[in-house]
Amino acid sequence: MMDPKKRTLHWAFLQRENAADQRSYGEVFNSFHELEPDYLEHYTTTLERRAWLVGPVALASKDAATRGARDGPLPDADGSKQWLDTKPEGSVVYVSFGTLSHFSQPERRELARGLDLSGKNFVRVIRGVDFEESEWMPDGFAELMARGDRGFIIRGWAPQMLILSHPAVGGFVTHCGWTSTLEAVSTGVPMVTWPRYADQFYNEKLVAELLKVGIGVGSVDYASKLETRRVIGGEVIAAIGRVMGDGEDAEAIREKVKELGEKARRAVAKGGSSYNDVGRLVDELMARRSSVNG
């Protein structure tokens, strides 16, 4: 539960943000019309706010997948691709929780146990310090990672779009950050959702309940550094099975996210909804500038 003082500060921040929104000419969103049409309709019609949806921006550059966040090409990029090239189509689960998520040792252990017992190949992104803390690893997991036959480990920032775009990847265990959610949709990869805080729980509802392109592991509480076990390995195994299995439900999820991926690519192509919104935004700003200067 959030500290009362922090809650007051957070509420004040939201009020200032809302006031700034009301004063602005409009807002630009990294999204696309076909992903959330009802929200766009509510925003523009009910709230009477201007909005331009210009995403997914991850599809804007063909080289974006191979570039690092800050330091140029990544040493693990080629290694991960080479490893994925050896795996069958749709057989690998990609596991990444962004740069800010914190996991307790019991949670990290349960995640590792779930990956081990799922029987799936996996690419896991972890912090270097976490990798050295062998006490959270289930028996045999260090050896499993060391062999590299079922698992590939990336320390630090990963070439996420490169990995998600690979045909061997059939599922994505994610914290539901908006960028990661859009990248999964853009590449047509179904999600296993494990939200931690902030908007991630709302993003999970969009993914799992409205779009129906993912399955949750049962995370319902805001995460903190003081947390104890929240999700068990069995829930991770079950969710991975439900998006990467052979059943009708899994097939339906894969078909839906594949369709969304195609819509995302069409949105940023010439004549698509995001392409047109960029043009509309430029035209409106130029017209506004002319009227102010004229």
C-alpha positions, 0 to 999 in steps of 0.5 A: 500500500502506498505511503500517505505522504507519497500518495499526496505527492502523487495526486498533486503530480497528477493534478499538475499533469492534467492542468498541463494537458488542458492547456496544451494544443493536443497530445501525440501518442505512441499507439495506432487507431486499430489497437484501441479505437474505443479509447481514442473515441472517448479521448477525442469525443467525450473529453474533446481533446486533440490526439494524434496516434503515430505508432508503433514507433518501433516500426519506424526504422528498420535498423532500430532492432540492432542498435543499443539504447545508448552505446551503439551495437550490442555484443549480445545481438549477434549471439542471440540471433545465432542461438535463435537460428538453431531453434524451431519456429515458435519454440522460444519464450522471451523473458524481459521485464524492462530496466526498472522492475525489481524482483525479490529472490523468491520471485526470481527463483519461481520464475526460473523454476517455471522456465525450467519446468515449462520445457520451453527454450528461452531467452532471458534478460537479467541484470548482471548482479542477479545472475551472480546470486546463485541462491535463487536458482533452482537445482540444476538451473545454473547448469541448464543456462551454462550449457546454452542448449535450452536457454540464452542469457543476456545481461543488461539491455537486449536487442528486443525488437530483433529478438521478438521479430525472430520466427523462433520466438513464440511467447513473451513474458513481460511486465507490460510496459507500454513500449514492450507491449507495443513491440510484442503487438508489432511483431505478432508475439503473444504475451505472458503478462506479469505487471509490476506497478503504474500503468502496467496493470491497465496495459495487462487488462488491454492485452489479456481481457480486451485484445485477448492476445495474452495470459496473466500469471496472476499478479494483482498487487503493486510491487515493492522492494519489500514484497514476498512471493506473489507468483509461483512457478506453476502459474508461469508454466500454465501461462506459457502453455496457454500461449505457446501450446497446441490447444484451440485457445493458444491458436486463437491468441496467436491468430489475434496477435498476428492480425494485430501485428499486420494492422500495426505494420499497415498503420505506419505504411503510406496511407495507414492511420499513423502515417496519416496522423503524422501528416495531419499533425504537421499540417495543423501545426503549420496552419496554426503557425501561419495564423499566429504569425500572419 
